[in-house]
Amino acid sequence: MTNRWAGVTVDCVDVERVAAFWSVLLDRPQGPSEPGWIYLGHRDDPLPRLVFQPVAEPKQGKVRLHLDVAVDDIEQGMAQAIALGGGFTGERHAYDEGVVVVMTDPEGHEFCMAQYY
C-alpha cells in the first residue's frame, strides 16, 4: 500500500473569496471542483491540491496547522497578501536563515510567509 499527500483542506464561510486569495497568492489555477467547493490544482499535480470547503461557522482560535509560503521579498509578499484581502498579525521573526512573518488570509487563517537568505 502506498500513501501520499493529496491535499490540504481549508474550511471557509466564503469559499470563493478565500480560494481567490490563495489562487493569486500562490499562482495556482482552479481545477475541477465539486459544487460549492473550490479546488486549486489537480489531483495528479506534483504539488498537493488546496481544497476550500464550505462551512457555516467562522474560524475560532488559532489554527494548529498552517501553510508556509516562501517569497523572494518579504515586504512585497506582505503587500501582495494585504492587497488581496489578507492581513499581518504583527508577528515577525528574524533568524539566521531568513525572516518569517505571520499573515492571515481573508477569513483569518494564519500562515507563515518567509524570505530565506
N, C-alpha and C positions, 0 to 999 in steps of 0.2 A: 504494500500500500504506500502511495506517495501523497504526502500532504504538501500543500503550497499555499502561500499567502495570496488570496484572490482580491481583497479589497478592504477598504475602511468605510464604515457606515456612520453617517452623521445624522442625528435626529434634528429636525428643523420644523419650526412653525411655518416659515415662509421658504419652502423648498426652492422656488425659482430664484429668489434674492440671494440666498446663501450659495447655491450652486453657481450662479453667475459670478459671484465674488471669487470663488475658488477656480473657476474656469479661466478667468482672466489672469488672476494672480499666478497660476501655475501653467498657463498656456496649454490647458487640457480641454479638448473639444468634448461636447456631449456625445455620448454613444447611444446605442439602443437602450431604451428605458421602459420600465413598466408605467402604466398610467398613474399619475400623481407623484411618481418618484423621478429623480434625475440621476443618471449615471454619467460620470466623466471618464472617458476611456472605454475600452472594450475588454471583455473577459480574457482575451488572449494577448493583451498588451504586455510588454515587458515590465511596466510599472503597474502596481496594484490599482484597480479601479477605485474611484471615490464615489460612494453611493449616498445620495441625500434622500432620507426617508421622512415622510410627513408624520408629525406627531401634534397632538392638541396642546400639550403643556410646554411652556417656555423652559429654557435651561435654568437650573438652580444649582448654585455652588460651583466649585472649581472642577473642571474635567480632570479625570485621573489618567487619561491617555490623550496625547496631543500629537500633532504633526510638527515636524521641524522643516523649515524652508530655508535653503541656502541661497544667498543673494551675493552679487558682486559688490554692491554698495549698500550699506545698511541704511543710510539716510534716504536714498532713492527708493529702496524697498519699503521702508516705513511709509514714505509719502504715497507710494502707489497703493498700499493696503488701506490707508486712511481715505484716499480719494475714491476707492471702491466701496466705501461704507464701513470699513473696519475701524479699529481703534488701537491705541497704545495704552498699556496698563500702567506705564511709568516704571516698570521693572527693566533694568538694563544691567548687564554683567560684562565686565572686561576680563578676558582670560588670555593666557599666553598665546593660544591658538586663534583667538579672534574675539569678536563681540557678539553677544546674544541679547536680543530684546524680546519681551513677551508682548505679543499683539493679540487682537481678537478679531473674529470675523463679524459680520453684521448682527448675529444673534448672540455674541458674547463668548463663543467657543475660543478658548485660549490656544495659541500656537506660538512656537519659538521661531524667530527669524534670526539667522546667523550669517555674519560675514567672517569667513575664515581667512587668516593671513597666510 
